[in-house]
Amino acid sequence: MRSTAGSTTPTGTVTRPEPAGRVRRFTCAERMVHRATGWLMLLCLVTAACLYLGPLAQLVGRRHLMVTVHEWSGILLPLPLLLGLLSPAFRADLRRLNRFAVYDKRWLRSARRRLTSPDARPAGKFNAGQKIYAGWIAGAVLVMMFTGLLMWFMGLLPFISRTSAIFVHDCLAWAVTIVLIGHMRKAYQDPEARLGMRTGYVSRSWAARHHSRWLRDDHLGNVAQKTGGDTHPQKRPS
């Protein structure tokens, strides 16, 4: 019985062939990191609400349990990302998120003017808004963990008062909540993006409309693999 051959990535792993009309956006490892981080973040916010909102605290009760779950979900929050570093695809996406290209500035200008055409908003695998969000949320998580540890282990840094740590932690928690609501709202408005995070694949037409540069670069990369690294193969004399 013959099996359908997949493509081989630069890391030597074999991937399944793409469905017709669709393009691979995220690997299983990338989707698992996103999903685990999302659930841990949601657990942090829900338990925080049960601790600081009076009516909800009275309804749920069991304050000690809420404190324990909140503390450990916060401590474990970076774990999915650290495990994701074992994946070459995830590391490649981190590099993409960490690079702000010239066309990203153009994307931001077009976003302010509410221009929506692909030519007005050129984007790689991640657009400028996603890059800013990823950088901000990563920094916020680090500060939340730092202030949370100061609250958990009183006297860890004697020159920083517990009151100051609580103030920063609470203010940042509200900011994170607002930003996450905005993130989920944007995801709700784009079913194709959610499908890509669930299945790993998006339609080629969606990719051309929202991430044209990524689709072009991905196509050139596939051509390079098939031609031994030459994206413009020429006929050589025999």
HELIX and SHEET records of a PDB file:
HELIX    1   1 CYS A   28  TYR A   52  1                                  25    
HELIX    2   2 GLY A   54  VAL A   60  1                                   7    
HELIX    3   3 ARG A   63  ILE A   75  1                                  13    
HELIX    4   4 LEU A   79  GLY A   84  1                                   6    
HELIX    5   5 PRO A   88  LEU A   97  1                                  10    
HELIX    6   6 VAL A  102  ARG A  112  1                                  11    
HELIX    7   7 ALA A  128  TRP A  152  1                                  25    
HELIX    8   8 ARG A  162  TYR A  188  1                                  27    
HELIX    9   9 PRO A  191  THR A  199  1                                   9    
HELIX   10  10 ARG A  204  HIS A  210  1                                   7    
HELIX   11  11 SER A  212  LYS A  226  1                                  15    
SHEET    1   A 2 SER A   7  THR A   8  0                                        
SHEET    2   A 2 VAL A  14  THR A  15 -1                                        
SHEET    1   B 2 ARG A  22  ARG A  24  0                                        
SHEET    2   B 2 TYR A 201  SER A 203 -1                                        
END                                                                             
